[in-house]
């Protein structure tokens, strides 16, 4: 699960900076505001650049 938001707010819900899991944000300017929270099916090999589903990428 990924989001763009305040680390102070979303940290309490288990979100961490995406780079802690080897995930790179689509925009480097987002820095620590791009966060992820792992789900039960998470595998450490799931790394790389995050991409949005095509309908959201059109924005």
N, C-alpha and C positions, 0 to 999 in steps of 0.2 A: 504494500500500500504506500503511495507516495503523495506528497502535498507540498504546496508552497505556502509558508506561513511563519509565524513567530515561534522561534525555538523556545522562548520562555513560556508560551502558552501550550504548545503541542507536546513539549517534553514530558509533561505530566501524564500524557496518554501513551507514552512509550515510543514516541517518534524521536529519531536521532538524525544528525546530519548524514546525508546520503553517502558521503565519501567514507563513513565508518564501515559501510557494507560493500564498498567498491562500486557504488553506483554514481555515475556522473550525471549532473543535471543537463537538460537540453540547452540551458543558457548559463554560461559561467558567471554572469553578473548576479545570479541568484545566491551564490555562495552558501552559507549555512542555513539559509531560509528554505532551501530545497531539502526535504526530510523524508525519511522512509520509516516504516514500522514493519517488521517481518511478521509473516503469517505462519501458521503451523506447517505449511508445505515448503517453507523456505529452505533452499539449499545454498551453502556457501559459494558454490560455483556460479550462482546467479549474479553476475557482475556485468558492468558495461555501461553504455550510455542509455539513459532512460528515454523512451519515445512514447508519445501519446498516441492513442488510437486515432486513426485517420480523420474521423469527423472533428476531433478536438484540435488536430494539427492544422486545420484550415484557418483557425482564428488568427 
